Amino acid sequence: MTKDIRPALRAYLLTDAGIAAVVATRIYPIKIPQGVNQASIVYTRISGRGDYHMGGPSGLAMPRYQLDAWAPKADDATALANLIKDRIDGFRGIMGAGPVAITVQGVFILDEREDYDDTVKLHRMSRDYAIDFEEL
C-alpha cells in the first residue's frame, strides 16, 4: 500500500511550537482558502519519483515538495519559512504519529524564491524540499 506523506508532514509541522504560534492550524494543501489573509503554510507536491535497484522498486519515494510561507509582511514570510526550514531540513526519522506516521530517510532543501500576491495581499517565501521516505 502506497503511503501519502501529506498528513504526516502537516502533523509534523504543527507539533513545532514556533510554527503553531504563527499559523495556528493554517496549513493547507495546494492553495490558501479564499478569505484567509493571515500567516499560513501551503504545501504542494511538484514532482515525484520512486527509487529502484536491480530487483525492482526499493520502496523509497522521493517527491519534491514546495512549502510556501505566506504572511502580510515580507520579513514575516521569511521568518516563517525559516521556522519551517529549521524544523524539516536535514530531518531523518518518524514524521507524524499513529496511522499517518511515515519513516523519513531525509529531507533536503533544494531551492527558494519569494514574491508578492496582489490578489490576497500576502508575501510568499517559497522553498522546495526533497523528502525521501519509505513508501511501502
MARFI-142712 format. One record per atom (N, C-alpha, C): residue number from 0; residue in three letters; atom name; y negated, x, z negated. Coordinates in nm, 3 decimals. Each point is the difference from the previous one (the first is absolute). Example, Ala and Ser with C-alpha at 12.3 -4.5 7.8 and 13.67 -1.06 7.14 Angstrom:
BEGIN
PT / 0 / ALA / N / 0.569 / 1.319 / -0.780
PT / 0 / ALA / CA / -0.119 / -0.089 / 0.000
PT / 0 / ALA / C / -0.120 / 0.090 / 0.000
PT / 1 / SER / N / -0.105 / -0.035 / 0.072
PT / 1 / SER / CA / -0.119 / 0.082 / -0.006
PT / 1 / SER / C / -0.109 / -0.077 / -0.073
This chain:
BEGIN
PT / 0 / MET / N / 0.118 / 0.084 / 0.000
PT / 0 / MET / CA / -0.118 / -0.084 / 0.000
PT / 0 / MET / C / -0.124 / 0.088 / 0.000
PT / 1 / THR / N / -0.090 / -0.021 / 0.093
PT / 1 / THR / CA / -0.122 / 0.078 / 0.009
PT / 1 / THR / C / -0.097 / -0.043 / -0.109
PT / 2 / LYS / N / -0.060 / 0.099 / -0.065
PT / 2 / LYS / CA / -0.096 / -0.029 / -0.106
PT / 2 / LYS / C / -0.142 / -0.004 / 0.056
PT / 3 / ASP / N / -0.082 / -0.083 / -0.061
PT / 3 / ASP / CA / -0.141 / -0.014 / 0.035
PT / 3 / ASP / C / -0.079 / 0.068 / -0.111
PT / 4 / ILE / N / -0.073 / 0.105 / 0.031
PT / 4 / ILE / CA / -0.072 / 0.075 / -0.102
PT / 4 / ILE / C / -0.130 / -0.066 / -0.045
PT / 5 / ARG / N / -0.049 / -0.096 / 0.074
PT / 5 / ARG / CA / -0.131 / -0.059 / -0.032
PT / 5 / ARG / C / -0.010 / -0.057 / -0.141
PT / 6 / PRO / N / 0.096 / -0.081 / -0.048
PT / 6 / PRO / CA / -0.013 / -0.049 / -0.138
PT / 6 / PRO / C / 0.001 / 0.112 / -0.104
PT / 7 / ALA / N / 0.081 / 0.103 / 0.023
PT / 7 / ALA / CA / 0.006 / 0.113 / -0.093
PT / 7 / ALA / C / -0.131 / 0.079 / 0.002
PT / 8 / LEU / N / -0.057 / 0.019 / 0.117
PT / 8 / LEU / CA / -0.127 / 0.072 / 0.012
PT / 8 / LEU / C / -0.110 / -0.075 / -0.073
PT / 9 / ARG / N / -0.008 / -0.130 / 0.022
PT / 9 / ARG / CA / -0.103 / -0.082 / -0.067
PT / 9 / ARG / C / 0.018 / 0.007 / -0.151
PT / 10 / ALA / N / 0.123 / -0.019 / -0.048
PT / 10 / ALA / CA / 0.028 / 0.004 / -0.143
PT / 10 / ALA / C / -0.035 / 0.136 / -0.059
PT / 11 / TYR / N / 0.034 / 0.106 / 0.072
PT / 11 / TYR / CA / -0.028 / 0.136 / -0.049
PT / 11 / TYR / C / -0.150 / 0.025 / -0.011
PT / 12 / LEU / N / -0.076 / -0.045 / 0.098
PT / 12 / LEU / CA / -0.145 / 0.016 / -0.007
PT / 12 / LEU / C / -0.059 / -0.079 / -0.115
PT / 13 / LEU / N / 0.049 / -0.121 / -0.023
PT / 13 / LEU / CA / -0.055 / -0.085 / -0.107
PT / 13 / LEU / C / 0.034 / 0.050 / -0.140
PT / 14 / THR / N / 0.102 / 0.085 / -0.014
PT / 14 / THR / CA / 0.033 / 0.051 / -0.133
PT / 14 / THR / C / -0.089 / 0.117 / -0.039
PT / 15 / ASP / N / -0.090 / 0.042 / 0.089
PT / 15 / ASP / CA / -0.097 / 0.103 / -0.033
PT / 15 / ASP / C / -0.123 / -0.068 / -0.063
PT / 16 / ALA / N / -0.033 / 0.039 / -0.124
PT / 16 / ALA / CA / -0.109 / -0.065 / -0.072
PT / 16 / ALA / C / -0.134 / 0.015 / 0.072
PT / 17 / GLY / N / -0.025 / 0.116 / 0.059
PT / 17 / GLY / CA / -0.127 / 0.022 / 0.070
PT / 17 / GLY / C / -0.014 / -0.090 / 0.122
PT / 18 / ILE / N / 0.107 / -0.010 / 0.079
PT / 18 / ILE / CA / -0.002 / -0.086 / 0.118
PT / 18 / ILE / C / -0.014 / -0.146 / -0.042
PT / 19 / ALA / N / 0.079 / -0.043 / -0.097
PT / 19 / ALA / CA / -0.004 / -0.140 / -0.045
PT / 19 / ALA / C / -0.138 / -0.036 / -0.056
PT / 20 / ALA / N / -0.067 / 0.095 / -0.065
PT / 20 / ALA / CA / -0.133 / -0.026 / -0.054
PT / 20 / ALA / C / -0.102 / -0.028 / 0.111
PT / 21 / VAL / N / 0.022 / 0.060 / 0.116
PT / 21 / VAL / CA / -0.094 / -0.018 / 0.111
PT / 21 / VAL / C / 0.034 / -0.122 / 0.084
PT / 22 / VAL / N / 0.128 / -0.021 / 0.031
PT / 22 / VAL / CA / 0.036 / -0.107 / 0.094
PT / 22 / VAL / C / 0.067 / -0.121 / -0.064
PT / 23 / ALA / N / 0.029 / 0.005 / -0.130
PT / 23 / ALA / CA / 0.077 / -0.107 / -0.065
PT / 23 / ALA / C / 0.132 / -0.014 / 0.076
PT / 24 / THR / N / 0.021 / -0.110 / 0.071
PT / 24 / THR / CA / 0.123 / -0.017 / 0.081
PT / 24 / THR / C / -0.031 / -0.007 / 0.148
PT / 25 / ARG / N / -0.119 / 0.043 / 0.041
PT / 25 / ARG / CA / -0.042 / -0.011 / 0.141
PT / 25 / ARG / C / 0.059 / 0.114 / 0.085
PT / 26 / ILE / N / 0.129 / -0.010 / 0.023
PT / 26 / ILE / CA / 0.070 / 0.092 / 0.090
PT / 26 / ILE / C / 0.073 / -0.088 / 0.101
PT / 27 / TYR / N / -0.037 / 0.014 / 0.127
PT / 27 / TYR / CA / 0.045 / -0.092 / 0.103
PT / 27 / TYR / C / 0.069 / 0.072 / 0.117
PT / 28 / PRO / N / 0.096 / -0.069 / 0.063
PT / 28 / PRO / CA / 0.056 / 0.054 / 0.125
PT / 28 / PRO / C / -0.091 / -0.032 / 0.118
PT / 29 / ILE / N / -0.023 / 0.095 / 0.084
PT / 29 / ILE / CA / -0.063 / -0.010 / 0.132
PT / 29 / ILE / C / -0.151 / -0.029 / 0.000
PT / 30 / LYS / N / -0.048 / -0.101 / -0.075
PT / 30 / LYS / CA / -0.144 / -0.028 / 0.002
PT / 30 / LYS / C / -0.044 / -0.064 / -0.131
PT / 31 / ILE / N / -0.129 / 0.010 / -0.025
PT / 31 / ILE / CA / -0.059 / -0.065 / -0.117
PT / 31 / ILE / C / -0.013 / -0.149 / 0.031
PT / 32 / PRO / N / 0.040 / -0.086 / -0.093
PT / 32 / PRO / CA / -0.017 / -0.144 / 0.023
PT / 32 / PRO / C / -0.148 / -0.038 / 0.016
PT / 33 / GLN / N / -0.023 / -0.101 / 0.075
PT / 33 / GLN / CA / -0.136 / -0.047 / 0.021
PT / 33 / GLN / C / -0.066 / -0.034 / -0.133
PT / 34 / GLY / N / -0.124 / 0.042 / -0.016
PT / 34 / GLY / CA / -0.076 / -0.030 / -0.121
PT / 34 / GLY / C / 0.008 / 0.107 / -0.107
PT / 35 / VAL / N / 0.091 / 0.095 / 0.011
PT / 35 / VAL / CA / 0.010 / 0.108 / -0.098
PT / 35 / VAL / C / -0.101 / 0.108 / 0.038
PT / 36 / ASN / N / -0.094 / 0.028 / -0.090
PT / 36 / ASN / CA / -0.100 / 0.102 / 0.027
PT / 36 / ASN / C / -0.014 / 0.096 / -0.119
PT / 37 / GLN / N / 0.110 / 0.022 / -0.070
PT / 37 / GLN / CA / 0.005 / 0.092 / -0.112
PT / 37 / GLN / C / 0.091 / 0.117 / 0.036
PT / 38 / ALA / N / -0.002 / 0.101 / -0.085
PT / 38 / ALA / CA / 0.087 / 0.115 / 0.022
PT / 38 / ALA / C / 0.145 / -0.048 / 0.015
PT / 39 / SER / N / 0.065 / 0.049 / 0.103
PT / 39 / SER / CA / 0.136 / -0.043 / 0.033
PT / 39 / SER / C / 0.074 / 0.113 / 0.070
PT / 40 / ILE / N / 0.133 / -0.013 / 0.003
PT / 40 / ILE / CA / 0.084 / 0.092 / 0.074
PT / 40 / ILE / C / 0.078 / -0.081 / 0.104
PT / 41 / VAL / N / 0.008 / 0.054 / 0.121
PT / 41 / VAL / CA / 0.080 / -0.061 / 0.105
PT / 41 / VAL / C / 0.099 / 0.105 / 0.050
PT / 42 / TYR / N / 0.127 / -0.040 / 0.011
PT / 42 / TYR / CA / 0.101 / 0.093 / 0.051
PT / 42 / TYR / C / 0.060 / -0.058 / 0.129
PT / 43 / THR / N / 0.023 / 0.091 / 0.096
PT / 43 / THR / CA / 0.051 / -0.040 / 0.130
PT / 43 / THR / C / 0.099 / 0.105 / 0.050
PT / 44 / ARG / N / 0.117 / -0.044 / 0.040
PT / 44 / ARG / CA / 0.093 / 0.095 / 0.063
PT / 44 / ARG / C / -0.047 / 0.021 / 0.143
PT / 45 / ILE / N / -0.034 / 0.123 / 0.034
PT / 45 / ILE / CA / -0.053 / 0.027 / 0.134
PT / 45 / ILE / C / 0.103 / 0.064 / 0.092
PT / 46 / SER / N / 0.107 / 0.051 / -0.056
PT / 46 / SER / CA / 0.111 / 0.048 / 0.081
PT / 46 / SER / C / 0.121 / 0.018 / -0.091
PT / 47 / GLY / N / 0.114 / 0.015 / 0.060
PT / 47 / GLY / CA / 0.119 / 0.019 / -0.080
PT / 47 / GLY / C / 0.110 / 0.063 / 0.083
PT / 48 / ARG / N / 0.081 / 0.076 / -0.068
PT / 48 / ARG / CA / 0.115 / 0.058 / 0.067
PT / 48 / ARG / C / 0.107 / 0.029 / -0.104
PT / 49 / GLY / N / 0.120 / 0.008 / 0.047
PT / 49 / GLY / CA / 0.111 / 0.034 / -0.087
PT / 49 / GLY / C / 0.031 / 0.149 / 0.012
PT / 50 / ASP / N / 0.101 / 0.041 / -0.074
PT / 50 / ASP / CA / 0.043 / 0.139 / 0.002
PT / 50 / ASP / C / 0.148 / 0.002 / 0.035
PT / 51 / TYR / N / 0.040 / 0.098 / 0.078
PT / 51 / TYR / CA / 0.138 / 0.006 / 0.047
PT / 51 / TYR / C / 0.056 / 0.140 / -0.017
PT / 52 / HIS / N / 0.130 / 0.006 / -0.010
PT / 52 / HIS / CA / 0.072 / 0.128 / 0.002
PT / 52 / HIS / C / 0.117 / -0.017 / 0.096
PT / 53 / MET / N / 0.085 / 0.097 / 0.011
PT / 53 / MET / CA / 0.109 / -0.004 / 0.099
PT / 53 / MET / C / 0.096 / -0.117 / -0.021
PT / 54 / GLY / N / 0.007 / -0.052 / -0.121
PT / 54 / GLY / CA / 0.090 / -0.111 / -0.029
PT / 54 / GLY / C / -0.064 / -0.136 / 0.017
PT / 55 / GLY / N / -0.131 / -0.004 / 0.036
PT / 55 / GLY / CA / -0.069 / -0.127 / 0.017
PT / 55 / GLY / C / -0.120 / -0.011 / -0.092
PT / 56 / PRO / N / -0.040 / -0.122 / -0.035
PT / 56 / PRO / CA / -0.117 / -0.019 / -0.085
PT / 56 / PRO / C / 0.020 / 0.063 / -0.139
PT / 57 / SER / N / -0.104 / 0.065 / -0.051
PT / 57 / SER / CA / 0.009 / 0.063 / -0.132
PT / 57 / SER / C / -0.029 / -0.099 / -0.112
PT / 58 / GLY / N / -0.061 / -0.114 / 0.034
PT / 58 / GLY / CA / -0.039 / -0.096 / -0.103
PT / 58 / GLY / C / -0.141 / 0.024 / -0.053
PT / 59 / LEU / N / -0.071 / 0.094 / 0.060
PT / 59 / LEU / CA / -0.136 / 0.031 / -0.041
PT / 59 / LEU / C / -0.097 / -0.061 / 0.100
PT / 60 / ALA / N / -0.094 / -0.079 / -0.050
PT / 60 / ALA / CA / -0.106 / -0.056 / 0.084
PT / 60 / ALA / C / -0.124 / 0.086 / -0.018
PT / 61 / MET / N / -0.077 / 0.014 / 0.108
PT / 61 / MET / CA / -0.118 / 0.086 / -0.006
PT / 61 / MET / C / -0.119 / -0.069 / 0.066
PT / 62 / PRO / N / -0.045 / -0.113 / -0.056
PT / 62 / PRO / CA / -0.114 / -0.070 / 0.060
PT / 62 / PRO / C / -0.133 / 0.068 / -0.035
PT / 63 / ARG / N / -0.100 / -0.033 / 0.080
PT / 63 / ARG / CA / -0.137 / 0.044 / -0.026
PT / 63 / ARG / C / -0.078 / -0.123 / -0.043
PT / 64 / TYR / N / -0.062 / 0.007 / -0.117
PT / 64 / TYR / CA / -0.079 / -0.111 / -0.052
PT / 64 / TYR / C / -0.146 / 0.039 / -0.006
PT / 65 / GLN / N / -0.085 / -0.094 / 0.037
PT / 65 / GLN / CA / -0.143 / 0.016 / -0.015
PT / 65 / GLN / C / -0.040 / -0.075 / -0.126
PT / 66 / LEU / N / -0.066 / 0.067 / -0.093
PT / 66 / LEU / CA / -0.051 / -0.063 / -0.121
PT / 66 / LEU / C / -0.151 / 0.004 / 0.006
PT / 67 / ASP / N / -0.060 / -0.118 / 0.003
PT / 67 / ASP / CA / -0.146 / -0.013 / 0.010
PT / 67 / ASP / C / -0.056 / -0.037 / -0.136
PT / 68 / ALA / N / -0.098 / 0.078 / -0.045
PT / 68 / ALA / CA / -0.073 / -0.030 / -0.122
PT / 68 / ALA / C / -0.134 / -0.061 / 0.042
PT / 69 / TRP / N / -0.022 / -0.125 / -0.037
PT / 69 / TRP / CA / -0.121 / -0.073 / 0.037
PT / 69 / TRP / C / -0.088 / -0.019 / -0.123
PT / 70 / ALA / N / -0.132 / 0.014 / 0.018
PT / 70 / ALA / CA / -0.093 / -0.021 / -0.110
PT / 70 / ALA / C / -0.141 / -0.024 / 0.056
PT / 71 / PRO / N / -0.086 / -0.065 / -0.079
PT / 71 / PRO / CA / -0.137 / -0.025 / 0.047
PT / 71 / PRO / C / -0.082 / 0.127 / 0.024
PT / 72 / LYS / N / 0.030 / 0.109 / -0.070
PT / 72 / LYS / CA / -0.072 / 0.126 / 0.017
PT / 72 / LYS / C / 0.095 / 0.107 / 0.052
PT / 73 / ALA / N / -0.051 / 0.088 / 0.087
PT / 73 / ALA / CA / 0.083 / 0.105 / 0.059
PT / 73 / ALA / C / 0.060 / 0.091 / -0.107
PT / 74 / ASP / N / -0.078 / 0.037 / -0.099
PT / 74 / ASP / CA / 0.052 / 0.087 / -0.106
PT / 74 / ASP / C / 0.112 / -0.068 / -0.078
PT / 75 / ASP / N / -0.011 / -0.131 / -0.018
PT / 75 / ASP / CA / 0.105 / -0.073 / -0.073
PT / 75 / ASP / C / 0.129 / -0.009 / 0.083
PT / 76 / ALA / N / -0.014 / -0.015 / 0.132
PT / 76 / ALA / CA / 0.119 / -0.002 / 0.086
PT / 76 / ALA / C / 0.070 / 0.136 / -0.005
PT / 77 / THR / N / -0.078 / 0.107 / 0.002
PT / 77 / THR / CA / 0.058 / 0.134 / -0.008
PT / 77 / THR / C / 0.065 / 0.023 / -0.136
PT / 78 / ALA / N / -0.065 / -0.045 / -0.107
PT / 78 / ALA / CA / 0.058 / 0.015 / -0.134
PT / 78 / ALA / C / 0.133 / -0.075 / -0.011
PT / 79 / LEU / N / 0.006 / -0.120 / 0.055
PT / 79 / LEU / CA / 0.125 / -0.078 / -0.003
PT / 79 / LEU / C / 0.107 / 0.070 / 0.086
PT / 80 / ALA / N / -0.038 / 0.051 / 0.116
PT / 80 / ALA / CA / 0.096 / 0.073 / 0.084
PT / 80 / ALA / C / 0.054 / 0.123 / -0.074
PT / 81 / ASN / N / -0.085 / 0.064 / -0.079
PT / 81 / ASN / CA / 0.044 / 0.116 / -0.077
PT / 81 / ASN / C / 0.096 / -0.040 / -0.112
PT / 82 / LEU / N / -0.021 / -0.117 / -0.060
PT / 82 / LEU / CA / 0.096 / -0.049 / -0.100
PT / 82 / LEU / C / 0.137 / -0.024 / 0.065
PT / 83 / ILE / N / -0.002 / -0.058 / 0.119
PT / 83 / ILE / CA / 0.125 / -0.024 / 0.072
PT / 83 / ILE / C / 0.068 / 0.134 / 0.031
PT / 84 / LYS / N / -0.077 / 0.095 / 0.051
PT / 84 / LYS / CA / 0.055 / 0.132 / 0.033
PT / 84 / LYS / C / 0.060 / 0.066 / -0.124
PT / 85 / ASP / N / -0.073 / -0.005 / -0.111
PT / 85 / ASP / CA / 0.051 / 0.060 / -0.124
PT / 85 / ASP / C / 0.131 / -0.065 / -0.044
PT / 86 / ARG / N / 0.015 / -0.128 / 0.029
PT / 86 / ARG / CA / 0.118 / -0.075 / -0.041
PT / 86 / ARG / C / 0.122 / 0.029 / 0.089
PT / 87 / ILE / N / -0.022 / 0.010 / 0.131
PT / 87 / ILE / CA / 0.118 / 0.006 / 0.087
PT / 87 / ILE / C / 0.022 / 0.131 / 0.074
PT / 88 / ASP / N / -0.104 / 0.078 / 0.027
PT / 88 / ASP / CA / 0.019 / 0.122 / 0.080
PT / 88 / ASP / C / 0.089 / 0.098 / -0.073
PT / 89 / GLY / N / 0.110 / 0.036 / 0.064
PT / 89 / GLY / CA / 0.096 / 0.092 / -0.059
PT / 89 / GLY / C / 0.104 / -0.067 / -0.090
PT / 90 / PHE / N / -0.009 / -0.133 / -0.014
PT / 90 / PHE / CA / 0.093 / -0.071 / -0.088
PT / 90 / PHE / C / 0.143 / 0.011 / 0.051
PT / 91 / ARG / N / 0.089 / 0.012 / -0.095
PT / 91 / ARG / CA / 0.144 / -0.002 / 0.028
PT / 91 / ARG / C / 0.066 / -0.064 / -0.121
PT / 92 / GLY / N / 0.080 / -0.104 / 0.023
PT / 92 / GLY / CA / 0.067 / -0.069 / -0.110
PT / 92 / GLY / C / 0.018 / -0.147 / 0.032
PT / 93 / ILE / N / 0.012 / -0.080 / -0.106
PT / 93 / ILE / CA / 0.019 / -0.144 / 0.016
PT / 93 / ILE / C / -0.137 / -0.068 / 0.006
PT / 94 / MET / N / -0.020 / -0.079 / 0.103
PT / 94 / MET / CA / -0.123 / -0.077 / 0.016
PT / 94 / MET / C / 0.035 / -0.147 / -0.018
PT / 95 / GLY / N / -0.074 / -0.069 / -0.085
PT / 95 / GLY / CA / 0.030 / -0.139 / -0.029
PT / 95 / GLY / C / 0.107 / -0.010 / -0.107
PT / 96 / ALA / N / 0.039 / -0.123 / -0.031
PT / 96 / ALA / CA / 0.101 / -0.023 / -0.104
PT / 96 / ALA / C / 0.087 / -0.119 / 0.038
PT / 97 / GLY / N / 0.116 / -0.006 / -0.062
PT / 97 / GLY / CA / 0.091 / -0.112 / 0.022
PT / 97 / GLY / C / 0.042 / -0.013 / 0.144
PT / 98 / PRO / N / -0.002 / -0.123 / 0.053
PT / 98 / PRO / CA / 0.050 / -0.021 / 0.136
PT / 98 / PRO / C / -0.086 / 0.062 / 0.109
PT / 99 / VAL / N / -0.125 / 0.037 / -0.031
PT / 99 / VAL / CA / -0.086 / 0.062 / 0.102
PT / 99 / VAL / C / -0.001 / 0.152 / -0.010
PT / 100 / ALA / N / 0.078 / 0.058 / -0.093
PT / 100 / ALA / CA / 0.000 / 0.146 / -0.019
PT / 100 / ALA / C / 0.052 / 0.072 / 0.124
PT / 101 / ILE / N / -0.067 / 0.107 / 0.036
PT / 101 / ILE / CA / 0.034 / 0.081 / 0.117
PT / 101 / ILE / C / 0.002 / 0.147 / -0.043
PT / 102 / THR / N / 0.100 / 0.075 / 0.045
PT / 102 / THR / CA / 0.003 / 0.144 / -0.026
PT / 102 / THR / C / -0.079 / 0.070 / 0.110
PT / 103 / VAL / N / -0.109 / 0.062 / -0.040
PT / 103 / VAL / CA / -0.089 / 0.069 / 0.093
PT / 103 / VAL / C / 0.029 / 0.149 / -0.003
PT / 104 / GLN / N / 0.020 / 0.057 / 0.117
PT / 104 / GLN / CA / 0.025 / 0.144 / 0.012
PT / 104 / GLN / C / -0.130 / 0.080 / 0.005
PT / 105 / GLY / N / -0.108 / -0.063 / 0.044
PT / 105 / GLY / CA / -0.128 / 0.069 / 0.004
PT / 105 / GLY / C / -0.107 / -0.082 / 0.068
PT / 106 / VAL / N / -0.124 / 0.015 / -0.049
PT / 106 / VAL / CA / -0.117 / -0.063 / 0.060
PT / 106 / VAL / C / -0.098 / 0.111 / 0.036
PT / 107 / PHE / N / -0.050 / -0.004 / 0.123
PT / 107 / PHE / CA / -0.083 / 0.110 / 0.049
PT / 107 / PHE / C / -0.121 / -0.055 / 0.074
PT / 108 / ILE / N / -0.119 / 0.044 / -0.038
PT / 108 / ILE / CA / -0.121 / -0.044 / 0.071
PT / 108 / ILE / C / -0.005 / 0.067 / 0.136
PT / 109 / LEU / N / -0.039 / -0.075 / 0.102
PT / 109 / LEU / CA / -0.002 / 0.050 / 0.136
PT / 109 / LEU / C / -0.139 / 0.005 / 0.063
PT / 110 / ASP / N / -0.083 / -0.098 / -0.031
PT / 110 / ASP / CA / -0.127 / -0.013 / 0.071
PT / 110 / ASP / C / -0.093 / -0.089 / -0.081
PT / 111 / GLU / N / -0.131 / 0.007 / 0.032
PT / 111 / GLU / CA / -0.096 / -0.090 / -0.065
PT / 111 / GLU / C / -0.120 / -0.025 / 0.091
PT / 112 / ARG / N / -0.064 / -0.111 / -0.024
PT / 112 / ARG / CA / -0.122 / -0.035 / 0.072
PT / 112 / ARG / C / -0.074 / -0.105 / -0.082
PT / 113 / GLU / N / -0.129 / -0.019 / 0.029
PT / 113 / GLU / CA / -0.076 / -0.102 / -0.072
PT / 113 / GLU / C / -0.087 / -0.077 / 0.097
PT / 114 / ASP / N / -0.034 / -0.123 / -0.041
PT / 114 / ASP / CA / -0.090 / -0.080 / 0.081
PT / 114 / ASP / C / -0.059 / -0.113 / -0.084
PT / 115 / TYR / N / -0.076 / -0.084 / 0.066
PT / 115 / TYR / CA / -0.064 / -0.114 / -0.064
PT / 115 / TYR / C / 0.026 / -0.122 / 0.086
PT / 116 / ASP / N / 0.038 / -0.110 / -0.064
PT / 116 / ASP / CA / 0.024 / -0.125 / 0.072
PT / 116 / ASP / C / -0.118 / -0.093 / -0.028
PT / 117 / ASP / N / -0.080 / -0.023 / 0.103
PT / 117 / ASP / CA / -0.121 / -0.081 / -0.015
PT / 117 / ASP / C / 0.032 / -0.147 / -0.024
PT / 118 / THR / N / 0.118 / -0.045 / 0.042
PT / 118 / THR / CA / 0.038 / -0.140 / -0.020
PT / 118 / THR / C / 0.024 / -0.029 / -0.147
PT / 119 / VAL / N / 0.077 / 0.084 / -0.067
PT / 119 / VAL / CA / 0.031 / -0.024 / -0.142
PT / 119 / VAL / C / -0.095 / 0.075 / -0.093
PT / 120 / LYS / N / -0.086 / 0.085 / 0.058
PT / 120 / LYS / CA / -0.100 / 0.077 / -0.078
PT / 120 / LYS / C / 0.067 / 0.090 / -0.102
PT / 121 / LEU / N / 0.107 / 0.069 / 0.045
PT / 121 / LEU / CA / 0.072 / 0.092 / -0.087
PT / 121 / LEU / C / 0.021 / 0.134 / 0.070
PT / 122 / HIS / N / -0.001 / 0.105 / -0.080
PT / 122 / HIS / CA / 0.032 / 0.134 / 0.047
PT / 122 / HIS / C / 0.150 / 0.021 / -0.014
PT / 123 / ARG / N / 0.055 / 0.084 / 0.089
PT / 123 / ARG / CA / 0.143 / 0.026 / -0.004
PT / 123 / ARG / C / 0.028 / 0.149 / 0.011
PT / 124 / MET / N / 0.084 / 0.048 / -0.090
PT / 124 / MET / CA / 0.057 / 0.134 / 0.011
PT / 124 / MET / C / 0.147 / -0.022 / 0.031
PT / 125 / SER / N / 0.042 / 0.044 / 0.116
PT / 125 / SER / CA / 0.135 / -0.025 / 0.048
PT / 125 / SER / C / 0.077 / 0.131 / 0.004
PT / 126 / ARG / N / 0.118 / 0.002 / -0.059
PT / 126 / ARG / CA / 0.085 / 0.119 / 0.001
PT / 126 / ARG / C / 0.141 / -0.041 / 0.042
PT / 127 / ASP / N / 0.062 / 0.087 / 0.079
PT / 127 / ASP / CA / 0.137 / -0.022 / 0.046
PT / 127 / ASP / C / 0.095 / 0.087 / -0.083
PT / 128 / TYR / N / 0.114 / -0.058 / -0.035
PT / 128 / TYR / CA / 0.102 / 0.069 / -0.078
PT / 128 / TYR / C / 0.136 / -0.017 / 0.066
PT / 129 / ALA / N / 0.077 / 0.107 / 0.002
PT / 129 / ALA / CA / 0.142 / -0.010 / 0.035
PT / 129 / ALA / C / 0.072 / -0.029 / -0.131
PT / 130 / ILE / N / 0.082 / -0.104 / 0.001
PT / 130 / ILE / CA / 0.076 / -0.038 / -0.119
PT / 130 / ILE / C / 0.149 / 0.005 / 0.037
PT / 131 / ASP / N / 0.067 / 0.104 / -0.045
PT / 131 / ASP / CA / 0.142 / 0.016 / 0.030
PT / 131 / ASP / C / 0.081 / -0.059 / -0.114
PT / 132 / PHE / N / 0.085 / -0.099 / 0.032
PT / 132 / PHE / CA / 0.077 / -0.067 / -0.106
PT / 132 / PHE / C / 0.141 / -0.032 / 0.046
PT / 133 / GLU / N / 0.085 / -0.023 / -0.100
PT / 133 / GLU / CA / 0.139 / -0.035 / 0.028
PT / 133 / GLU / C / 0.006 / -0.146 / 0.041
PT / 134 / GLU / N / 0.039 / -0.021 / 0.124
PT / 134 / GLU / CA / -0.004 / -0.133 / 0.059
PT / 134 / GLU / C / 0.121 / -0.086 / -0.035
PT / 135 / LEU / N / 0.115 / 0.058 / -0.016
PT / 135 / LEU / CA / 0.121 / -0.078 / -0.022
PT / 135 / LEU / C / 0.054 / 0.020 / -0.139
